[in-house]
Amino acid sequence: MAHNDRRVGDSIRVFCSHCEVNTAGRIEGILHDDETDDEGRPVLGILLQLVRCSHCQSGLLVQSWDHPDGWQDSNTLWPGPQSKLSPLVPHRLQLAHQEAELCFSAKAYMATVVMVRRTLEGVCADQGATAKVLMRALEELRDSGKIEGRLFDWAQDLRVLGNQGAHFSDAEVSREDAEDALALAEALLDYIYVLAVRYEEFSKRRQRTRTAEPPRLLDSLRGVTEDGQQQP
């Protein structure tokens, strides 16, 4: 397979996961890593590049694929996007959300919303929903009080957008829609696994505090009994 030459010192467009911008980067090193068939013949040209971001000067590992028109689809392999999710979010759901973030960083916006939809399915399963159809599972979470009005509307919108990405059609998913889908999914995860848990802990702590409060000082000095009668 003939390669379209790239050289150390060339500039390419990359997504920098350090400063989270699409920018130019300088190639500092190159390694060809072709995929081959069972007989060792190259079937896909893959180029790994060590790139320095021109914006923050950090290093990146970037992957590109050979194409008749030149190397295509520069995808940042390392470092991956930094997840903002709380460790309270279950690990499997964190992985699904991180994969959606990776899709977004690779400009695969349809794949991003499909992974967001998969994250929603994981939330429903983790929260005990039994319906197989995602729309019905979300309704179960709403009816059980685990998600409320606006969050339910958000989740349904994400489900519809994920369906759009999953089924072949002429409809496209914009960068803005994919970015919003990630943000809304993150808000949903935070609400269910962080805010709701913290509120429950806060409420229990306040209840314990009220139960353990000592008698009012003035009542103690006056010797007032529990039924409000003055002690002799």
Secondary structure, DSSP 4 states (H G I P E B T S, - for coil): -PPPP--TT-EEEEEETTTTEEEEEEEEEEEE--EE-TTS-EEE-EEEEEEEETTT--EEEEEEE--TTS-EEEEEEESPP-----TTS-HHHHHHHHHHHHHHHTT-HHHHHHHHHHHHHHHHHHTT---SSHHHHHHHHHHTTSS-HHHHHHHHHHHHHHHHHHS-SS----HHHHHHHHHHHHHHHHIIIIIHHHHHHHHHHHHHHHHHPPPPHHHHHHTB-TTSPBP-
